[in-house]
Amino acid sequence: MSNRSLSSLQNALPGLSLPLAKGRPRTIRSKQHHAQQKRPTSVEKIQTDLFSLPLLPPLRTHFLPDEIRLTRIPSLAAVYTKGADNFLYHIANASVASLLLQHGLPLNRRHPLMLTEQNGISAWLAKITEYIEGNASEKAVILRLRRVMVEDALEPDPDHTAEFASNCYLLSGNFNGTII
């Protein structure tokens, strides 16, 4: 604590006796000498202001339905169409599917959405019927989206790929396989 701050405290609180700071004695420097130390000596040594740099774009949290062309398709059309297509599919119940159609697909590393190719739809529907009573394939809604639009945010899902005998992916948001 400097003498100046001690005197200002004593002026603010009269009658208060404060101990003097111990340590090495303070040398009095002229204002001119002090100003010369703060002034940079050359232009190359000036550091850029880190607060003036542009901000990074915010992390992407979801894909909008229009940008990935998210559509609901009939189950028979998805299962019986032949040939390779450039789409990925997600199966959900009607309420979840309507939310996804309105708000888009969320990107969540902890709970990623599973997507499969066309030949994995029938295996996915068969797995759902094991867990839901009644005709689950009627309650299930198949959503289709463009693979190219989400390809950078996909991770391979080896467990479901082996189970469904079709390529399956997790929509986690780890763009280009990097952890953000």
C-alpha positions as CSV (number, residue, x, y, z in Angstrom):
1,M,0.0,0.0,0.0
2,S,1.5,3.3,-1.0
3,N,1.8,6.4,1.2
4,R,-0.7,8.2,-1.1
5,S,-3.3,5.6,-0.4
6,L,-2.6,5.6,3.3
7,S,-3.1,9.4,3.4
8,S,-6.3,9.1,1.4
9,L,-7.6,6.5,3.8
10,Q,-6.6,8.6,6.8
11,N,-8.4,11.6,5.3
12,A,-11.5,9.5,4.7
13,L,-11.5,8.0,8.2
14,P,-10.0,10.5,10.6
15,G,-8.7,9.1,13.9
16,L,-7.8,5.8,12.2
17,S,-4.1,4.9,12.7
18,L,-2.8,2.6,10.0
19,P,0.5,0.8,10.2
20,L,3.2,1.7,7.7
21,A,4.0,-0.9,5.0
22,K,7.3,-2.7,5.6
23,G,9.6,-3.6,2.8
24,R,12.1,-1.9,0.7
25,P,12.1,1.8,0.6
26,R,10.3,3.4,-2.3
27,T,12.3,5.5,-4.7
28,I,10.7,8.6,-6.1
29,R,10.7,8.6,-9.9
30,S,9.9,11.5,-12.1
31,K,6.7,11.4,-14.2
32,Q,8.8,11.8,-17.3
33,H,10.9,8.7,-16.6
34,H,7.8,6.7,-15.8
35,A,6.1,7.7,-19.0
36,Q,9.2,6.7,-21.1
37,Q,9.0,3.2,-19.7
38,K,5.4,2.7,-20.8
39,R,5.9,4.0,-24.3
40,P,6.8,1.2,-26.8
41,T,10.2,1.6,-28.3
42,S,9.4,0.2,-31.8
43,V,6.3,-0.5,-33.9
44,E,7.1,-4.3,-34.2
45,K,6.9,-4.7,-30.4
46,I,3.3,-3.5,-30.2
47,Q,0.9,-6.3,-29.5
48,T,-2.4,-6.4,-31.2
49,D,-5.5,-5.8,-29.1
50,L,-7.0,-9.2,-28.5
51,F,-10.4,-7.7,-27.8
52,S,-10.6,-6.0,-31.2
53,L,-10.4,-9.3,-33.1
54,P,-13.6,-10.6,-34.6
55,L,-15.5,-13.1,-32.5
56,L,-15.7,-16.8,-33.6
57,P,-19.0,-17.8,-35.0
58,P,-21.3,-19.6,-32.4
59,L,-21.2,-23.4,-32.4
60,R,-23.9,-25.0,-34.5
61,T,-26.6,-26.5,-32.3
62,H,-29.0,-27.9,-34.9
63,F,-29.8,-28.3,-38.6
64,L,-32.9,-26.5,-39.8
65,P,-35.5,-28.7,-41.6
66,D,-35.4,-26.7,-44.8
67,E,-31.7,-26.7,-45.2
68,I,-31.3,-30.5,-44.9
69,R,-34.6,-31.2,-46.8
70,L,-36.1,-33.1,-43.9
71,T,-39.3,-34.8,-45.0
72,R,-41.7,-37.4,-43.8
73,I,-42.1,-40.4,-46.1
74,P,-44.4,-43.4,-46.1
75,S,-42.8,-46.6,-44.6
76,L,-43.6,-48.7,-47.6
77,A,-42.0,-46.3,-50.0
78,A,-38.8,-46.3,-47.9
79,V,-38.6,-50.1,-47.5
80,Y,-39.4,-51.1,-51.1
81,T,-37.5,-48.6,-53.1
82,K,-34.5,-50.2,-54.9
83,G,-31.2,-48.7,-55.7
84,A,-28.8,-46.5,-53.8
85,D,-29.9,-43.0,-52.8
86,N,-28.3,-40.0,-51.3
87,F,-30.5,-39.9,-48.3
88,L,-30.2,-40.9,-44.6
89,Y,-33.2,-41.9,-42.5
90,H,-34.3,-41.5,-38.9
91,I,-37.2,-43.3,-37.3
92,A,-39.2,-41.8,-34.5
93,N,-42.7,-41.9,-33.0
94,A,-45.2,-39.3,-34.3
95,S,-44.7,-36.7,-31.6
96,V,-40.9,-36.7,-31.8
97,A,-41.1,-36.6,-35.6
98,S,-43.4,-33.6,-35.6
99,L,-41.0,-31.7,-33.3
100,L,-38.1,-32.6,-35.6
101,L,-40.0,-31.5,-38.6
102,Q,-40.8,-28.1,-37.0
103,H,-37.4,-27.4,-35.3
104,G,-34.9,-29.4,-37.1
105,L,-32.4,-32.0,-36.0
106,P,-30.4,-31.2,-32.9
107,L,-26.6,-31.7,-32.6
108,N,-25.8,-33.2,-29.3
109,R,-22.6,-35.1,-28.5
110,R,-24.1,-36.7,-25.4
111,H,-27.3,-37.9,-27.0
112,P,-26.8,-38.0,-30.8
113,L,-29.5,-38.9,-33.2
114,M,-29.0,-42.2,-35.1
115,L,-29.3,-42.2,-38.8
116,T,-29.2,-45.1,-41.2
117,E,-29.1,-45.7,-44.9
118,Q,-32.1,-47.0,-46.8
119,N,-31.4,-50.7,-46.4
120,G,-31.3,-50.3,-42.5
121,I,-34.9,-49.1,-42.2
122,S,-36.5,-52.6,-42.1
123,A,-34.1,-53.8,-39.4
124,W,-34.7,-50.6,-37.4
125,L,-38.5,-51.1,-37.7
126,A,-38.1,-54.8,-36.7
127,K,-36.2,-53.7,-33.6
128,I,-38.8,-51.2,-32.6
129,T,-41.6,-53.9,-32.8
130,E,-39.7,-55.9,-30.2
131,Y,-40.0,-53.1,-27.6
132,I,-43.4,-51.6,-28.4
133,E,-46.7,-53.4,-28.0
134,G,-49.1,-53.5,-30.9
135,N,-48.1,-52.6,-34.5
136,A,-45.1,-50.3,-33.9
137,S,-44.4,-49.9,-37.6
138,E,-47.7,-48.0,-38.0
139,K,-46.8,-45.7,-35.1
140,A,-43.3,-45.1,-36.4
141,V,-42.5,-42.2,-38.6
142,I,-39.7,-42.3,-41.1
143,L,-37.9,-39.1,-41.7
144,R,-35.6,-38.6,-44.7
145,L,-32.8,-36.0,-45.1
146,R,-30.1,-35.2,-47.6
147,R,-26.8,-37.0,-46.7
148,V,-24.6,-34.3,-48.3
149,M,-26.1,-31.6,-46.0
150,V,-25.1,-33.4,-42.7
151,E,-22.1,-35.4,-43.8
152,D,-19.5,-33.3,-41.9
153,A,-21.5,-33.7,-38.6
154,L,-21.7,-37.6,-38.9
155,E,-19.8,-40.2,-37.0
156,P,-19.9,-43.9,-37.8
157,D,-21.9,-46.0,-35.5
158,P,-20.2,-49.5,-35.5
159,D,-22.6,-51.1,-33.0
160,H,-25.8,-50.4,-35.0
161,T,-24.0,-51.0,-38.3
162,A,-23.3,-54.5,-37.2
163,E,-26.7,-55.1,-35.7
164,F,-28.7,-53.7,-38.8
165,A,-26.2,-55.0,-41.4
166,S,-26.4,-51.4,-42.9
167,N,-24.3,-48.3,-42.4
168,C,-25.5,-46.3,-39.4
169,Y,-24.3,-43.0,-38.2
170,L,-24.6,-40.7,-35.2
171,L,-25.4,-37.0,-35.8
172,S,-23.2,-35.7,-33.1
173,G,-22.0,-32.4,-34.5
174,N,-18.3,-33.2,-34.3
175,F,-17.6,-31.6,-37.6
176,N,-14.9,-33.3,-39.8
177,G,-14.2,-35.7,-36.9
178,T,-12.7,-33.0,-34.7
179,I,-13.7,-32.6,-31.1
180,I,-14.9,-29.1,-30.5
